[in-house]
Structures are given as structure tokens and as C-alpha cells.
Amino acid sequence: MSSVAIAIICKTPCPGRSKTRLSPPLRPDECAGISACFIGDLAATIASVADGGRAAGYAVYTPAGTEAELRALLPEGFGLVPQGTGDLGARLNKGIDDLLAAGHAGAILVNSDSPTLPRAILNDAVEQVRAGDNVVLSPALDGGYTLIGLSRPHPRLFADIPWSTGRVYELTLERAREIGLPAVTLDGWYDVDDGASYAMLERELDGIRPPCAKAALQDAPRTRAFVSRRPTVAVTSMPRARTAATVIIPCLNEEAPIFEVVRGVLAEGFEEVIVVDNGSTDRTADRAAAAGARVVREPVRGYGRACAAGLAAVGPGTGIVCFLDGDGSDVPAFIADVVAPVANGEADFVMGSRLRGRRERGSMTPQQLAAGWLAGVLLRLAYGARFTDMSPLRAIRADTLRRLAMTEMTYGWNLEMQMRVAAAGLRSLEIPVDHRCRRGGASKVSGNLVAGLTAAWKITTTFLRLVATLRHAAAGRRTGALAGGR
């Protein structure tokens, strides 16, 4: 048999057991209903690729005993293969083995959460699987893969992978290299498995191309009909924040957490999120754009340089800018509280203090705690300002920040901002905010001893340099004022 098997990995739809991460925004019965639509639309696309005998459609399904219900969703001629037991890797491996054992020239397993997966990606997958002994992958925006294809069994490819994490695709490529299996990467797509990706599906069905889309969009009539019957849950329908602030997120290799960070900010009602990609070598920029952020690229690395690039990118109508980190440690629910005093005219600068808020165990290192305390002492001695932290979560008017004329382009950016705010006599306010452990990525400051010492040295030298600079500037202003008064 020379055809390539293309199989949907799926559960037969059942309320309370299908697409549970879509509730909310959907009810359990709607989750089962849209799951049926996903399977039906994806199966129709597979059938169109299989037309002519070059491929054959299957469903690798669970649970046993639901064959009649599943067949009602599938085109005529689709085969059924029961899933095995064990984790997802074991079930994927068995699915590949069963399809190859049926005599097919290759086997492709497709996630059932991608109803609009373009036909072009499936066509490419068939051709690449036919090309020889390799692994064919279409990466998903959530860090997994939308499909995987093989022409021979490779059980080691699926073993000991941490499924349901943002590193599945990356680790699968590493495993392929370990076993000497060539990897072919196709265009990527996205899975609809939570409220944020459901909103992306809504936008796609309205004609807005997903950021990963390179081929022609694939219609999904059953899914379209289902979605059109429900009120929209897209981000654009969420409540607006109390002020039109732009949120700036500097990022370096934050592929795993950035999607949820951006969606969390948008869910709070902020209309614009700018993610500054500071030279990432992973898919941070793609994931941020997929979540709804505007991506700005600053290839020259430096935390302060990335923040400055974000400030330069805001539009002239932006009144307030708010900064937070892209690793998921800052809690988006507190952004509005940080922005509100600036918007209401109660303060010129507001910082969220992690030291005064509730901290998840292990979310801050002893070095970070000590640095915040030391910076507070130095600022109080030099300017009488009272800060307990150098938190990245902060808000300030955009024009005010521009007038501060920031110069520090690396780790000292946050400290410099606080020093210049204090030296200028601006009204500052510190409010408690919750803080949690990073959701992914590696710390650029506290992740190892060398980075920690480098950051400490930069912060110390920044303080000493700026104290001298600001005092010199103040003396110059006093001299000028005296001269002008003569």
C-alpha cells in the first residue's frame, strides 16, 4: 500500500469530557459540540488531501465503544484505530505503529484542536513523509506540534517528553537529533484549546489572518456555523481599562510564558501591548504576536535598551506607559491598580512593590530581596525617597518618562528611573502587588552567580554615577539661576 495515512488523534465528543479548557467561555455541552465541529471540519480537509489515493483518512480515537458516534462525524471511508493506554507519547507511538502496520507508506497524526489547519500543510506533510526516513513536524504556537509524521517506527522519539508544556516541539527536535533522525519543519499552526486561542479562531473566521498563516486560509464550515451562533468572546469585547495606557514588555527568550502574559494583560482591558523582542533566539516574537501584541525588535541586547525601544514605539496619543516582565512573574490583575493613581492625577510615578505584597515561595532570590532593600536605603539617604523594591511593574506618564532623559541601557534602567523621579521631586507612590515564580525562560539577572554579580555591579555603579551626575546637574541649574538673578 503506497498511500500515507493521515489520522486525527481525538476523543469522541462528550459533555464534561471534551475540550474542558474551553469552559469558560463555553458551557460543557458547547465544548462537546464544538469538538464535534473540529473533528468534522478537519476530517473533511484530510479527505480532500486523500482524494486520488495518495493518502487515507483515519481517526485514532478513544474511548472504546463510541465508534458509532464518531463515524457520524467522519467522511465515508475513514478508518478507525483505537488509542492505546499510557501517556500521550505512548498513545502517539502506538498510533504510528498501527497505521504503518496496516501497510501504509507513512503515518501522520494530527491534533484534533486545529479545525482550520490549511490543506497546504497537510499536502506538504504527505510529500515529506514519502521522501524518506525522517520526522515531519508542524510546530504549534503553544510550543507543541500540530502534526507529526513518520515513515518508520521510532518509539524513542515519544519517550520521556514532558507533554502539555511549552517545550514539546523543542524537545522533540532534540530527541530527533539524539537518535540521528532528520527533522523536517513545516509551516506552523495553532491549537484551539483555551479562551485565548478560541478568540484567535473567531478572528480568523472573520477574515483576520493568524500570525502563523502563510498558506491560504482553510474554511471550516461546521466550526464557522457553531461560532456564529454564539456571542463573541474575543479580546475586543472585554471590558476596557480605566485608562488608555500602553503596556510595554521587554523580552529575551520568553517563548514559553509570553503568550499567556500578553493574553493576561489584554484580558484586563488594556488596548495595546508592545512586546520588545531583545534578540531572542526562540519563538518569543511569534508567540507574542499570536497573542495579540505589537512586536518591536531591538536586536542589541540590554534591558534598558529594550525598555527605551518600547517607549519610542508608543504612539503620540499614549498618555501612560506601564512596564512589566515577560516571564509571567508579574501578575496582570495588578496592572490597573498600578496605573490608576497616575491616570487619576494622584501620582507621577507608581511602582508595584513585590516586597510589600504576597510572594509565591521561591519567586525572588535572596539577592533580589537584598538589592531591593539596599536600593531603598540608598535612595532614602540621597533623596529622602521611600522605595522598598526595584520592581519591573511600574507606570508613569509617557511624556514624563521622556523628560527624565534615561541613559542606562542595561540592568540599571529601573534604578535610574527611580533616582531621576526622586531627584526631580516627582510624586511617587508604591503599592503592594503579588508576585509569583516565573512561568518559563531563564533569569538574565538572578539565574546564576555570574549574572547576579554582574547585575549587582551594574546597579551599584549606576547609583554612584547618577548621584554624581544629578548633583552636578542640580548645581548647574542653581548657578544658572544665580547668574540670571544678577
Secondary structure, DSSP 8 states (H G I E B T S, - for coil): ---EEEEEEEE---TTTSSGGGTTTS-HHHHHHHHHHHHHHHHHHHHHHHTTTTEEEEEEEESTT-HHHHHTTS-TT-EEEE--SSSHHHHHHHHHHHHHHTT-SEEEEEETT-TT--HHHHHHHHHHHHTSS-EEEEEBTTSSEEEEEESS--GGGGTT--TTSTTHHHHHHHHHHHTT--EEE---B----SHHHHHHHHHHHTT---TT--S-----HHHHHHHHTS---SGGGS---SS-EEEEEEESS-HHHHHHHHHHHHHTT-SEEEEEE-S-SSSHHHHHHHHT-EEEE--S--HHHHHHHHHHHS-TT--EEEE--SSS-B-GGGHHHHHHHHHTTS-SEEEEETTTS-B-TTSS-HHHHHHHHHHHHHHHHHH----S---S-EEEEHHHHHHT-----STTHHHHHHHHHHHTT--EEEEE--B---SSS--SSSSSHHHHHHHHHHHHHHHHHHHHHHHHHHHHHHHHHHHHH-
